[in-house]
Amino acid sequence: MARFGTGVLLVATLYFAREVLMPLAFGMVLAFLLAPVVRGFERVRFPRGLAVALTMAASIGLVGGFAWVLARQLGDLAAESASYASSIHDKIEHLRHHEGGTLDKIEQTVASVSAELDDSVAEVETAPPVRVVPDRMSSLSRMREVIQPLLAPVASSLLVLVLVSFMLAKREDVRDRVIRLMGPRRVALTTRLIDEVFVGVSRYLLAQTLINALVGSLVALGMWALGVPYAPLWGTLTFVLRFVPYVGSMVALALPALLAFATSPGWVTTLGTVAVFLGLDIVFAYFVEPVVIGQRVGVSSLALLVSVAFWTWIWGPLGLAIATPLTACIVVLGRHLPRLEFLGILLGDTPALTPAVRYYQRLLSHEPEAARAIVVEIRAERGDLYTMDAVLMPAMSSAFAAQERGELGDDDAAFVVSTTKAMLAEIGA
């Protein structure tokens, strides 16, 4: 109960203190991302201050360049959006002609419902309209209305920049203070924990950034080859959105596909756009990223999906963007700190049970085929002798012990023993 109360308090703190914690967390993630770049400058004899300054200047320049490209091309796209109406109209007419009147039926249903709503509204007596005359605003009031909404984002951005700069410039000092907080007797454990968090997450983020840049470049080339307008815009958006787990790739696909649908006279460009995105996503998600990134994150797929939902609920879009590195840090803490071990078990990608316990549990659940699959897997990986000594024999011993303690019925124990003996006979044959 105490642990549940602590969890509720932690979630409440994350939610109500998000205005402060979100910039801190985002700054920490950016520091993880830029730390390898700073170390690269230092390897070629750049002083620490100059290395940090060059890294921050290059990062700000890249972000500014991306923002300029996005703003310019989005403005051009908005200006030309009206010219796409004829192409969209032709495609809808084509669908109406070939779909046997399905669209006509939908339109008739919508029109009928709208007419009924209009009739209902017409029956309601409405009060005479009241004209509201707004007060004349002074120039100072107008300026305040324009500037005030920008103060919070600008302040948060400055806080992030300052935090990242200090974390990069004083990373040894930060590490020493963390070691001091953990206690001098746990220097080895704390050092290993810091290395896994800083080095592991930094390498993952840097590798993901390079992969996203490559995918974005290929998308831009593909859109240019297909004739989709604003190819640099779609490449840039793909680079940015691929940092968002699960949702980013789908959003990156939807926008250029809709534009191709609106601008091209036929269906070849639209289908080609979808094929480019799906092909690149399959190749990089299933072949390139597992080789380049591997298991550096250490988070299971299900846990990552749940964590994405949690951080999005707590912190909105920013939580969605930084859910993966934050969850990876939590998993590392769970692997090394006993009080947080349950987080490592729930979120990590390492097997929760040993092969012997998995095999024994499947037999207790009367799932002999699942138990056999485990035996086949272990035999292929470790050999027959290991399978008998480390999986099958411990299962029978556990069944006998549970039967003696009264935790396992005679029928269940007999099923475990008989099935395991059959497995042993099969291996020895």
Helices and strands as residue ranges (DSSP letters): H 2-16, H 18-43, H 48-80, G 81-84, H 85-98, H 102-123, H 139-169, H 171-182, G 184-186, H 187-194, I 195-200, H 201-226, H 231-241, H 247-263, H 268-283, I 284-288, H 289-292, H 301-315, H 317-321, H 323-336, G 338-340, H 341-347, H 355-364, H 368-382, H 384-387, I 388-392, H 393-404, H 410-428
